[in-house]
Amino acid sequence: MGLRQQRPIRVHLRRHFSESKSELTRAIERSQEIYIIALCLGALDCLYWQAMGLGEIKLAKGISRLLAKSYQHHPIRVSSTPI
């Protein structure tokens, strides 16, 4: 199923997830200021709960896995997302 055939809200969430994931990866690779990593984590946490609320369980699990993997590279933790 292509992106055009999916529900518009799912496409919207996936785009934000992709952008936040890329930004988080770049911030970690460049060892940028910790606040950039914190902003990315906050955005991903918000997307996690939006996905859960809309029944997009696979997307929410993907976000949760990304957050768990990122914890190996920085000291910040998002307390509201179950890992």
GIJO-V38816 format. One record per residue. N is the residue number from 1. PSI is psi in degrees with one decimal (* if undefined). Layout:
n=(N/N)
psi=(PSI/PSI)
This chain:
n=(1/2/3/4/5/6/7/8/9/10/11/12/13/14/15/16/17/18/19/20/21/22/23/24/25/26/27/28/29/30/31/32/33/34/35/36/37/38/39/40/41/42/43/44/45/46/47/48/49/50/51/52/53/54/55/56/57/58/59/60/61/62/63/64/65/66/67/68/69/70/71/72/73/74/75/76/77/78/79/80/81/82/83)
psi=(124.7/168.2/-32.6/-24.8/-12.1/164.1/137.8/-35.8/-35.9/-42.5/-42.9/-47.5/-41.6/-37.6/-44.2/-39.3/-46.9/-44.1/-44.5/-38.7/-45.8/-43.5/-41.0/-44.8/-45.5/-42.2/-40.3/-44.2/-36.8/-2.1/45.6/179.0/142.3/-24.6/-28.7/-41.8/-41.5/-40.1/-43.4/-42.7/-39.3/-41.4/-42.5/-37.4/-44.0/-44.6/-36.6/-50.1/-32.5/-44.3/-43.5/-44.5/-26.9/5.7/16.4/71.1/-42.2/-42.0/-43.6/-41.2/-38.4/-41.0/-43.1/-42.3/-41.3/-44.2/-44.6/-42.3/-37.5/-23.0/-15.3/-15.5/-2.6/161.4/-4.1/138.8/143.2/113.4/-21.1/-12.1/120.6/132.9/*)
